[in-house]
């Protein structure tokens, strides 16, 4: 993995490398698959942050449907 230290994206003024992004995605995927029952769909709080983007990619790579939950909308 030749370019792992390159910037994958910048969010909230913080830079994240491809390696950091892949590691976080892998951590989240492991959490999905370590649940008693692997979900077919999940809700993800839709913030503009590193964990939200990582969770979305982890879900997509795991074949799990995600539903974005917007916290600024009324119940």
PDB file of N, CA, C and O in Angstrom:
ATOM      1  N   UNK A   1       0.863  -1.161   0.000  1.00  0.00           N
ATOM      2  CA  UNK A   1       0.000   0.000   0.000  1.00  0.00           C
ATOM      3  C   UNK A   1       0.905   1.217   0.000  1.00  0.00           C
ATOM      4  O   UNK A   1       1.361   1.686   1.043  1.00  0.00           O
ATOM      5  N   UNK A   2       1.145   1.704  -1.181  1.00  0.00           N
ATOM      6  CA  UNK A   2       2.180   2.698  -1.448  1.00  0.00           C
ATOM      7  C   UNK A   2       1.885   4.092  -0.898  1.00  0.00           C
ATOM      8  O   UNK A   2       2.803   4.797  -0.480  1.00  0.00           O
ATOM      9  N   UNK A   3       0.633   4.490  -0.894  1.00  0.00           N
ATOM     10  CA  UNK A   3       0.293   5.879  -0.546  1.00  0.00           C
ATOM     11  C   UNK A   3      -0.478   5.978   0.768  1.00  0.00           C
ATOM     12  O   UNK A   3      -1.298   6.880   0.936  1.00  0.00           O
ATOM     13  N   UNK A   4      -0.228   5.075   1.683  1.00  0.00           N
ATOM     14  CA  UNK A   4      -1.020   5.001   2.909  1.00  0.00           C
ATOM     15  C   UNK A   4      -0.916   6.239   3.794  1.00  0.00           C
ATOM     16  O   UNK A   4      -1.824   6.511   4.579  1.00  0.00           O
ATOM     17  N   UNK A   5       0.159   6.978   3.683  1.00  0.00           N
ATOM     18  CA  UNK A   5       0.322   8.178   4.514  1.00  0.00           C
ATOM     19  C   UNK A   5      -0.234   9.438   3.854  1.00  0.00           C
ATOM     20  O   UNK A   5      -0.260  10.502   4.473  1.00  0.00           O
ATOM     21  N   UNK A   6      -0.675   9.326   2.608  1.00  0.00           N
ATOM     22  CA  UNK A   6      -1.283  10.484   1.936  1.00  0.00           C
ATOM     23  C   UNK A   6      -2.620  10.818   2.582  1.00  0.00           C
ATOM     24  O   UNK A   6      -3.260   9.964   3.196  1.00  0.00           O
ATOM     25  N   UNK A   7      -3.023  12.053   2.438  1.00  0.00           N
ATOM     26  CA  UNK A   7      -4.288  12.502   3.008  1.00  0.00           C
ATOM     27  C   UNK A   7      -5.454  11.931   2.216  1.00  0.00           C
ATOM     28  O   UNK A   7      -5.545  12.104   1.001  1.00  0.00           O
ATOM     29  N   UNK A   8      -6.342  11.248   2.927  1.00  0.00           N
ATOM     30  CA  UNK A   8      -7.549  10.701   2.310  1.00  0.00           C
ATOM     31  C   UNK A   8      -8.618  11.799   2.217  1.00  0.00           C
ATOM     32  O   UNK A   8      -9.270  11.957   1.184  1.00  0.00           O
ATOM     33  N   UNK A   9      -8.787  12.551   3.308  1.00  0.00           N
ATOM     34  CA  UNK A   9      -9.695  13.688   3.310  1.00  0.00           C
ATOM     35  C   UNK A   9      -9.436  14.558   4.533  1.00  0.00           C
ATOM     36  O   UNK A   9      -8.730  14.175   5.466  1.00  0.00           O
ATOM     37  N   UNK A  10     -10.029  15.729   4.491  1.00  0.00           N
ATOM     38  CA  UNK A  10      -9.919  16.678   5.599  1.00  0.00           C
ATOM     39  C   UNK A  10     -11.331  16.945   6.092  1.00  0.00           C
ATOM     40  O   UNK A  10     -12.236  17.233   5.310  1.00  0.00           O
ATOM     41  N   UNK A  11     -11.499  16.843   7.395  1.00  0.00           N
ATOM     42  CA  UNK A  11     -12.821  17.039   7.982  1.00  0.00           C
ATOM     43  C   UNK A  11     -12.660  17.832   9.274  1.00  0.00           C
ATOM     44  O   UNK A  11     -11.854  17.474  10.133  1.00  0.00           O
ATOM     45  N   UNK A  12     -13.421  18.899   9.405  1.00  0.00           N
ATOM     46  CA  UNK A  12     -13.373  19.762  10.578  1.00  0.00           C
ATOM     47  C   UNK A  12     -11.952  20.253  10.866  1.00  0.00           C
ATOM     48  O   UNK A  12     -11.556  20.380  12.025  1.00  0.00           O
ATOM     49  N   UNK A  13     -11.201  20.525   9.821  1.00  0.00           N
ATOM     50  CA  UNK A  13      -9.850  21.037   9.964  1.00  0.00           C
ATOM     51  C   UNK A  13      -8.795  19.998  10.289  1.00  0.00           C
ATOM     52  O   UNK A  13      -7.622  20.338  10.443  1.00  0.00           O
ATOM     53  N   UNK A  14      -9.193  18.734  10.396  1.00  0.00           N
ATOM     54  CA  UNK A  14      -8.249  17.649  10.679  1.00  0.00           C
ATOM     55  C   UNK A  14      -7.997  16.830   9.423  1.00  0.00           C
ATOM     56  O   UNK A  14      -8.926  16.535   8.671  1.00  0.00           O
ATOM     57  N   UNK A  15      -6.744  16.464   9.197  1.00  0.00           N
ATOM     58  CA  UNK A  15      -6.374  15.629   8.054  1.00  0.00           C
ATOM     59  C   UNK A  15      -6.298  14.172   8.496  1.00  0.00           C
ATOM     60  O   UNK A  15      -5.815  13.869   9.588  1.00  0.00           O
ATOM     61  N   UNK A  16      -6.777  13.277   7.642  1.00  0.00           N
ATOM     62  CA  UNK A  16      -6.747  11.848   7.916  1.00  0.00           C
ATOM     63  C   UNK A  16      -6.097  11.132   6.744  1.00  0.00           C
ATOM     64  O   UNK A  16      -6.444  11.364   5.586  1.00  0.00           O
ATOM     65  N   UNK A  17      -5.160  10.270   7.059  1.00  0.00           N
ATOM     66  CA  UNK A  17      -4.467   9.512   6.020  1.00  0.00           C
ATOM     67  C   UNK A  17      -5.322   8.317   5.591  1.00  0.00           C
ATOM     68  O   UNK A  17      -6.283   7.943   6.264  1.00  0.00           O
ATOM     69  N   UNK A  18      -4.949   7.737   4.467  1.00  0.00           N
ATOM     70  CA  UNK A  18      -5.633   6.529   4.015  1.00  0.00           C
ATOM     71  C   UNK A  18      -5.484   5.420   5.045  1.00  0.00           C
ATOM     72  O   UNK A  18      -6.421   4.655   5.273  1.00  0.00           O
ATOM     73  N   UNK A  19      -4.321   5.326   5.666  1.00  0.00           N
ATOM     74  CA  UNK A  19      -4.101   4.292   6.676  1.00  0.00           C
ATOM     75  C   UNK A  19      -5.032   4.492   7.870  1.00  0.00           C
ATOM     76  O   UNK A  19      -5.637   3.529   8.341  1.00  0.00           O
ATOM     77  N   UNK A  20      -5.157   5.715   8.363  1.00  0.00           N
ATOM     78  CA  UNK A  20      -6.069   5.986   9.474  1.00  0.00           C
ATOM     79  C   UNK A  20      -7.509   5.651   9.098  1.00  0.00           C
ATOM     80  O   UNK A  20      -8.258   5.092   9.900  1.00  0.00           O
ATOM     81  N   UNK A  21      -7.883   5.997   7.879  1.00  0.00           N
ATOM     82  CA  UNK A  21      -9.240   5.741   7.396  1.00  0.00           C
ATOM     83  C   UNK A  21      -9.498   4.234   7.329  1.00  0.00           C
ATOM     84  O   UNK A  21     -10.531   3.761   7.802  1.00  0.00           O
ATOM     85  N   UNK A  22      -8.579   3.493   6.754  1.00  0.00           N
ATOM     86  CA  UNK A  22      -8.731   2.041   6.631  1.00  0.00           C
ATOM     87  C   UNK A  22      -8.764   1.372   8.008  1.00  0.00           C
ATOM     88  O   UNK A  22      -9.552   0.454   8.236  1.00  0.00           O
ATOM     89  N   UNK A  23      -7.919   1.826   8.911  1.00  0.00           N
ATOM     90  CA  UNK A  23      -7.906   1.242  10.254  1.00  0.00           C
ATOM     91  C   UNK A  23      -9.231   1.476  10.974  1.00  0.00           C
ATOM     92  O   UNK A  23      -9.746   0.572  11.633  1.00  0.00           O
ATOM     93  N   UNK A  24      -9.783   2.679  10.854  1.00  0.00           N
ATOM     94  CA  UNK A  24     -11.064   2.970  11.509  1.00  0.00           C
ATOM     95  C   UNK A  24     -12.196   2.176  10.876  1.00  0.00           C
ATOM     96  O   UNK A  24     -13.061   1.661  11.584  1.00  0.00           O
ATOM     97  N   UNK A  25     -12.201   2.071   9.557  1.00  0.00           N
ATOM     98  CA  UNK A  25     -13.215   1.276   8.859  1.00  0.00           C
ATOM     99  C   UNK A  25     -13.150  -0.176   9.331  1.00  0.00           C
ATOM    100  O   UNK A  25     -14.181  -0.791   9.603  1.00  0.00           O
ATOM    101  N   UNK A  26     -11.948  -0.715   9.428  1.00  0.00           N
ATOM    102  CA  UNK A  26     -11.766  -2.098   9.874  1.00  0.00           C
ATOM    103  C   UNK A  26     -12.265  -2.285  11.303  1.00  0.00           C
ATOM    104  O   UNK A  26     -12.914  -3.287  11.602  1.00  0.00           O
ATOM    105  N   UNK A  27     -11.971  -1.339  12.185  1.00  0.00           N
ATOM    106  CA  UNK A  27     -12.460  -1.410  13.571  1.00  0.00           C
ATOM    107  C   UNK A  27     -13.986  -1.457  13.615  1.00  0.00           C
ATOM    108  O   UNK A  27     -14.573  -2.236  14.366  1.00  0.00           O
ATOM    109  N   UNK A  28     -14.611  -0.624  12.808  1.00  0.00           N
ATOM    110  CA  UNK A  28     -16.077  -0.573  12.791  1.00  0.00           C
ATOM    111  C   UNK A  28     -16.650  -1.853  12.192  1.00  0.00           C
ATOM    112  O   UNK A  28     -17.637  -2.380  12.706  1.00  0.00           O
ATOM    113  N   UNK A  29     -16.057  -2.360  11.126  1.00  0.00           N
ATOM    114  CA  UNK A  29     -16.510  -3.622  10.547  1.00  0.00           C
ATOM    115  C   UNK A  29     -16.415  -4.749  11.575  1.00  0.00           C
ATOM    116  O   UNK A  29     -17.331  -5.563  11.694  1.00  0.00           O
ATOM    117  N   UNK A  30     -15.317  -4.794  12.309  1.00  0.00           N
ATOM    118  CA  UNK A  30     -15.167  -5.818  13.350  1.00  0.00           C
ATOM    119  C   UNK A  30     -16.263  -5.696  14.399  1.00  0.00           C
ATOM    120  O   UNK A  30     -16.773  -6.705  14.884  1.00  0.00           O
ATOM    121  N   UNK A  31     -16.627  -4.469  14.750  1.00  0.00           N
ATOM    122  CA  UNK A  31     -17.706  -4.261  15.720  1.00  0.00           C
ATOM    123  C   UNK A  31     -19.030  -4.784  15.155  1.00  0.00           C
ATOM    124  O   UNK A  31     -19.803  -5.413  15.879  1.00  0.00           O
ATOM    125  N   UNK A  32     -19.298  -4.530  13.876  1.00  0.00           N
ATOM    126  CA  UNK A  32     -20.526  -5.040  13.254  1.00  0.00           C
ATOM    127  C   UNK A  32     -20.570  -6.566  13.328  1.00  0.00           C
ATOM    128  O   UNK A  32     -21.593  -7.146  13.691  1.00  0.00           O
ATOM    129  N   UNK A  33     -19.469  -7.202  12.986  1.00  0.00           N
ATOM    130  CA  UNK A  33     -19.451  -8.653  12.886  1.00  0.00           C
ATOM    131  C   UNK A  33     -19.276  -9.347  14.232  1.00  0.00           C
ATOM    132  O   UNK A  33     -19.416 -10.568  14.309  1.00  0.00           O
ATOM    133  N   UNK A  34     -18.974  -8.601  15.296  1.00  0.00           N
ATOM    134  CA  UNK A  34     -18.878  -9.180  16.630  1.00  0.00           C
ATOM    135  C   UNK A  34     -20.173  -9.044  17.420  1.00  0.00           C
ATOM    136  O   UNK A  34     -20.234  -9.448  18.581  1.00  0.00           O
ATOM    137  N   UNK A  35     -21.189  -8.489  16.814  1.00  0.00           N
ATOM    138  CA  UNK A  35     -22.497  -8.418  17.454  1.00  0.00           C
ATOM    139  C   UNK A  35     -23.094  -9.830  17.502  1.00  0.00           C
ATOM    140  O   UNK A  35     -22.731 -10.673  16.681  1.00  0.00           O
ATOM    141  N   UNK A  36     -24.003 -10.103  18.448  1.00  0.00           N
ATOM    142  CA  UNK A  36     -24.610 -11.440  18.513  1.00  0.00           C
ATOM    143  C   UNK A  36     -25.252 -11.858  17.185  1.00  0.00           C
ATOM    144  O   UNK A  36     -25.210 -13.028  16.804  1.00  0.00           O
ATOM    145  N   UNK A  37     -25.837 -10.901  16.502  1.00  0.00           N
ATOM    146  CA  UNK A  37     -26.411 -11.153  15.171  1.00  0.00           C
ATOM    147  C   UNK A  37     -25.948 -10.020  14.257  1.00  0.00           C
ATOM    148  O   UNK A  37     -26.179  -8.848  14.555  1.00  0.00           O
ATOM    149  N   UNK A  38     -25.302 -10.363  13.157  1.00  0.00           N
ATOM    150  CA  UNK A  38     -24.821  -9.342  12.220  1.00  0.00           C
ATOM    151  C   UNK A  38     -26.038  -8.629  11.623  1.00  0.00           C
ATOM    152  O   UNK A  38     -26.935  -9.273  11.079  1.00  0.00           O
ATOM    153  N   UNK A  39     -26.062  -7.317  11.727  1.00  0.00           N
ATOM    154  CA  UNK A  39     -27.231  -6.578  11.235  1.00  0.00           C
ATOM    155  C   UNK A  39     -27.297  -6.563   9.710  1.00  0.00           C
ATOM    156  O   UNK A  39     -26.276  -6.658   9.029  1.00  0.00           O
ATOM    157  N   UNK A  40     -28.517  -6.441   9.190  1.00  0.00           N
ATOM    158  CA  UNK A  40     -28.687  -6.253   7.750  1.00  0.00           C
ATOM    159  C   UNK A  40     -28.849  -4.772   7.436  1.00  0.00           C
ATOM    160  O   UNK A  40     -28.639  -4.332   6.306  1.00  0.00           O
ATOM    161  N   UNK A  41     -29.230  -4.007   8.471  1.00  0.00           N
ATOM    162  CA  UNK A  41     -29.314  -2.554   8.325  1.00  0.00           C
ATOM    163  C   UNK A  41     -29.008  -1.914   9.675  1.00  0.00           C
ATOM    164  O   UNK A  41     -29.241  -2.504  10.730  1.00  0.00           O
ATOM    165  N   UNK A  42     -28.485  -0.701   9.614  1.00  0.00           N
ATOM    166  CA  UNK A  42     -28.140   0.048  10.824  1.00  0.00           C
ATOM    167  C   UNK A  42     -28.465   1.520  10.618  1.00  0.00           C
ATOM    168  O   UNK A  42     -28.556   1.993   9.485  1.00  0.00           O
ATOM    169  N   UNK A  43     -28.637   2.229  11.706  1.00  0.00           N
ATOM    170  CA  UNK A  43     -28.783   3.676  11.658  1.00  0.00           C
ATOM    171  C   UNK A  43     -27.448   4.306  12.013  1.00  0.00           C
ATOM    172  O   UNK A  43     -26.770   3.859  12.938  1.00  0.00           O
ATOM    173  N   UNK A  44     -27.074   5.332  11.285  1.00  0.00           N
ATOM    174  CA  UNK A  44     -25.825   6.050  11.545  1.00  0.00           C
ATOM    175  C   UNK A  44     -26.165   7.524  11.707  1.00  0.00           C
ATOM    176  O   UNK A  44     -26.760   8.141  10.823  1.00  0.00           O
ATOM    177  N   UNK A  45     -25.774   8.081  12.861  1.00  0.00           N
ATOM    178  CA  UNK A  45     -25.982   9.512  13.082  1.00  0.00           C
ATOM    179  C   UNK A  45     -25.153  10.269  12.057  1.00  0.00           C
ATOM    180  O   UNK A  45     -23.936  10.102  11.980  1.00  0.00           O
ATOM    181  N   UNK A  46     -25.818  11.094  11.279  1.00  0.00           N
ATOM    182  CA  UNK A  46     -25.199  11.761  10.134  1.00  0.00           C
ATOM    183  C   UNK A  46     -24.539  13.069  10.537  1.00  0.00           C
ATOM    184  O   UNK A  46     -25.103  14.146  10.349  1.00  0.00           O
ATOM    185  N   UNK A  47     -23.351  12.965  11.087  1.00  0.00           N
ATOM    186  CA  UNK A  47     -22.527  14.134  11.366  1.00  0.00           C
ATOM    187  C   UNK A  47     -21.474  14.252  10.267  1.00  0.00           C
ATOM    188  O   UNK A  47     -21.194  13.285   9.557  1.00  0.00           O
ATOM    189  N   UNK A  48     -20.909  15.412  10.138  1.00  0.00           N
ATOM    190  CA  UNK A  48     -19.824  15.589   9.171  1.00  0.00           C
ATOM    191  C   UNK A  48     -18.511  15.383   9.903  1.00  0.00           C
ATOM    192  O   UNK A  48     -17.769  16.332  10.156  1.00  0.00           O
ATOM    193  N   UNK A  49     -18.228  14.105  10.247  1.00  0.00           N
ATOM    194  CA  UNK A  49     -17.009  13.805  10.976  1.00  0.00           C
ATOM    195  C   UNK A  49     -16.393  12.486  10.519  1.00  0.00           C
ATOM    196  O   UNK A  49     -16.998  11.722   9.767  1.00  0.00           O
ATOM    197  N   UNK A  50     -15.202  12.246  10.983  1.00  0.00           N
ATOM    198  CA  UNK A  50     -14.407  11.079  10.604  1.00  0.00           C
ATOM    199  C   UNK A  50     -15.142   9.772  10.880  1.00  0.00           C
ATOM    200  O   UNK A  50     -15.159   8.877  10.035  1.00  0.00           O
ATOM    201  N   UNK A  51     -15.753   9.658  12.070  1.00  0.00           N
ATOM    202  CA  UNK A  51     -16.435   8.416  12.426  1.00  0.00           C
ATOM    203  C   UNK A  51     -17.669   8.156  11.573  1.00  0.00           C
ATOM    204  O   UNK A  51     -17.951   7.007  11.233  1.00  0.00           O
ATOM    205  N   UNK A  52     -18.399   9.190  11.226  1.00  0.00           N
ATOM    206  CA  UNK A  52     -19.573   9.004  10.371  1.00  0.00           C
ATOM    207  C   UNK A  52     -19.173   8.474   9.001  1.00  0.00           C
ATOM    208  O   UNK A  52     -19.750   7.500   8.518  1.00  0.00           O
ATOM    209  N   UNK A  53     -18.189   9.111   8.373  1.00  0.00           N
ATOM    210  CA  UNK A  53     -17.745   8.641   7.055  1.00  0.00           C
ATOM    211  C   UNK A  53     -17.173   7.238   7.141  1.00  0.00           C
ATOM    212  O   UNK A  53     -17.393   6.426   6.243  1.00  0.00           O
ATOM    213  N   UNK A  54     -16.452   6.942   8.194  1.00  0.00           N
ATOM    214  CA  UNK A  54     -15.879   5.605   8.369  1.00  0.00           C
ATOM    215  C   UNK A  54     -16.983   4.565   8.547  1.00  0.00           C
ATOM    216  O   UNK A  54     -16.911   3.480   7.969  1.00  0.00           O
ATOM    217  N   UNK A  55     -18.003   4.888   9.341  1.00  0.00           N
ATOM    218  CA  UNK A  55     -19.106   3.959   9.571  1.00  0.00           C
ATOM    219  C   UNK A  55     -19.894   3.686   8.294  1.00  0.00           C
ATOM    220  O   UNK A  55     -20.319   2.556   8.055  1.00  0.00           O
ATOM    221  N   UNK A  56     -20.089   4.704   7.482  1.00  0.00           N
ATOM    222  CA  UNK A  56     -20.815   4.530   6.215  1.00  0.00           C
ATOM    223  C   UNK A  56     -20.040   3.601   5.285  1.00  0.00           C
ATOM    224  O   UNK A  56     -20.615   2.671   4.721  1.00  0.00           O
ATOM    225  N   UNK A  57     -18.747   3.843   5.121  1.00  0.00           N
ATOM    226  CA  UNK A  57     -17.935   2.988   4.246  1.00  0.00           C
ATOM    227  C   UNK A  57     -17.871   1.575   4.806  1.00  0.00           C
ATOM    228  O   UNK A  57     -17.944   0.611   4.045  1.00  0.00           O
ATOM    229  N   UNK A  58     -17.735   1.432   6.122  1.00  0.00           N
ATOM    230  CA  UNK A  58     -17.697   0.107   6.747  1.00  0.00           C
ATOM    231  C   UNK A  58     -18.994  -0.651   6.474  1.00  0.00           C
ATOM    232  O   UNK A  58     -18.962  -1.841   6.161  1.00  0.00           O
ATOM    233  N   UNK A  59     -20.117   0.019   6.590  1.00  0.00           N
ATOM    234  CA  UNK A  59     -21.408  -0.617   6.321  1.00  0.00           C
ATOM    235  C   UNK A  59     -21.492  -1.055   4.862  1.00  0.00           C
ATOM    236  O   UNK A  59     -21.878  -2.187   4.572  1.00  0.00           O
ATOM    237  N   UNK A  60     -21.135  -0.167   3.956  1.00  0.00           N
ATOM    238  CA  UNK A  60     -21.203  -0.498   2.530  1.00  0.00           C
ATOM    239  C   UNK A  60     -20.296  -1.677   2.183  1.00  0.00           C
ATOM    240  O   UNK A  60     -20.700  -2.574   1.443  1.00  0.00           O
ATOM    241  N   UNK A  61     -19.086  -1.677   2.707  1.00  0.00           N
ATOM    242  CA  UNK A  61     -18.153  -2.771   2.429  1.00  0.00           C
ATOM    243  C   UNK A  61     -18.593  -4.084   3.061  1.00  0.00           C
ATOM    244  O   UNK A  61     -18.185  -5.157   2.617  1.00  0.00           O
ATOM    245  N   UNK A  62     -19.424  -4.001   4.094  1.00  0.00           N
ATOM    246  CA  UNK A  62     -19.899  -5.193   4.800  1.00  0.00           C
ATOM    247  C   UNK A  62     -21.233  -5.700   4.264  1.00  0.00           C
ATOM    248  O   UNK A  62     -21.743  -6.721   4.725  1.00  0.00           O
ATOM    249  N   UNK A  63     -21.793  -4.993   3.297  1.00  0.00           N
ATOM    250  CA  UNK A  63     -23.086  -5.396   2.744  1.00  0.00           C
ATOM    251  C   UNK A  63     -24.243  -5.063   3.669  1.00  0.00           C
ATOM    252  O   UNK A  63     -25.295  -5.698   3.599  1.00  0.00           O
ATOM    253  N   UNK A  64     -24.062  -4.075   4.535  1.00  0.00           N
ATOM    254  CA  UNK A  64     -25.088  -3.663   5.484  1.00  0.00           C
ATOM    255  C   UNK A  64     -25.700  -2.355   5.002  1.00  0.00           C
ATOM    256  O   UNK A  64     -24.987  -1.400   4.694  1.00  0.00           O
ATOM    257  N   UNK A  65     -27.016  -2.324   4.940  1.00  0.00           N
ATOM    258  CA  UNK A  65     -27.718  -1.101   4.567  1.00  0.00           C
ATOM    259  C   UNK A  65     -27.645  -0.117   5.727  1.00  0.00           C
ATOM    260  O   UNK A  65     -27.785  -0.510   6.886  1.00  0.00           O
ATOM    261  N   UNK A  66     -27.427   1.162   5.423  1.00  0.00           N
ATOM    262  CA  UNK A  66     -27.414   2.149   6.493  1.00  0.00           C
ATOM    263  C   UNK A  66     -28.484   3.203   6.247  1.00  0.00           C
ATOM    264  O   UNK A  66     -28.807   3.547   5.111  1.00  0.00           O
ATOM    265  N   UNK A  67     -29.012   3.693   7.339  1.00  0.00           N
ATOM    266  CA  UNK A  67     -30.004   4.753   7.300  1.00  0.00           C
ATOM    267  C   UNK A  67     -29.395   5.960   8.010  1.00  0.00           C
ATOM    268  O   UNK A  67     -29.109   5.885   9.205  1.00  0.00           O
ATOM    269  N   UNK A  68     -29.192   7.071   7.299  1.00  0.00           N
ATOM    270  CA  UNK A  68     -28.643   8.252   7.970  1.00  0.00           C
ATOM    271  C   UNK A  68     -29.685   8.859   8.907  1.00  0.00           C
ATOM    272  O   UNK A  68     -30.840   9.060   8.531  1.00  0.00           O
ATOM    273  N   UNK A  69     -29.256   9.142  10.123  1.00  0.00           N
ATOM    274  CA  UNK A  69     -30.136   9.763  11.115  1.00  0.00           C
ATOM    275  C   UNK A  69     -29.667  11.198  11.303  1.00  0.00           C
ATOM    276  O   UNK A  69     -28.549  11.451  11.752  1.00  0.00           O
ATOM    277  N   UNK A  70     -30.525  12.111  10.959  1.00  0.00           N
ATOM    278  CA  UNK A  70     -30.215  13.536  11.050  1.00  0.00           C
ATOM    279  C   UNK A  70     -30.713  14.056  12.388  1.00  0.00           C
ATOM    280  O   UNK A  70     -31.920  14.095  12.625  1.00  0.00           O
ATOM    281  N   UNK A  71     -29.808  14.452  13.256  1.00  0.00           N
ATOM    282  CA  UNK A  71     -30.166  14.868  14.617  1.00  0.00           C
ATOM    283  C   UNK A  71     -30.823  16.243  14.682  1.00  0.00           C
ATOM    284  O   UNK A  71     -31.428  16.584  15.698  1.00  0.00           O
ATOM    285  N   UNK A  72     -30.717  17.030  13.628  1.00  0.00           N
ATOM    286  CA  UNK A  72     -31.316  18.378  13.655  1.00  0.00           C
ATOM    287  C   UNK A  72     -32.787  18.359  13.243  1.00  0.00           C
ATOM    288  O   UNK A  72     -33.476  19.371  13.372  1.00  0.00           O
ATOM    289  N   UNK A  73     -33.274  17.225  12.750  1.00  0.00           N
ATOM    290  CA  UNK A  73     -34.683  17.123  12.379  1.00  0.00           C
ATOM    291  C   UNK A  73     -35.500  16.700  13.583  1.00  0.00           C
ATOM    292  O   UNK A  73     -35.005  15.961  14.434  1.00  0.00           O
ATOM    293  N   UNK A  74     -36.723  17.147  13.671  1.00  0.00           N
ATOM    294  CA  UNK A  74     -37.569  16.734  14.791  1.00  0.00           C
ATOM    295  C   UNK A  74     -37.855  15.231  14.748  1.00  0.00           C
ATOM    296  O   UNK A  74     -37.786  14.611  13.687  1.00  0.00           O
ATOM    297  N   UNK A  75     -38.179  14.649  15.916  1.00  0.00           N
ATOM    298  CA  UNK A  75     -38.513  13.221  15.983  1.00  0.00           C
ATOM    299  C   UNK A  75     -39.641  12.899  15.046  1.00  0.00           C
ATOM    300  O   UNK A  75     -40.064  11.746  14.962  1.00  0.00           O
TER     301      UNK A  75
END
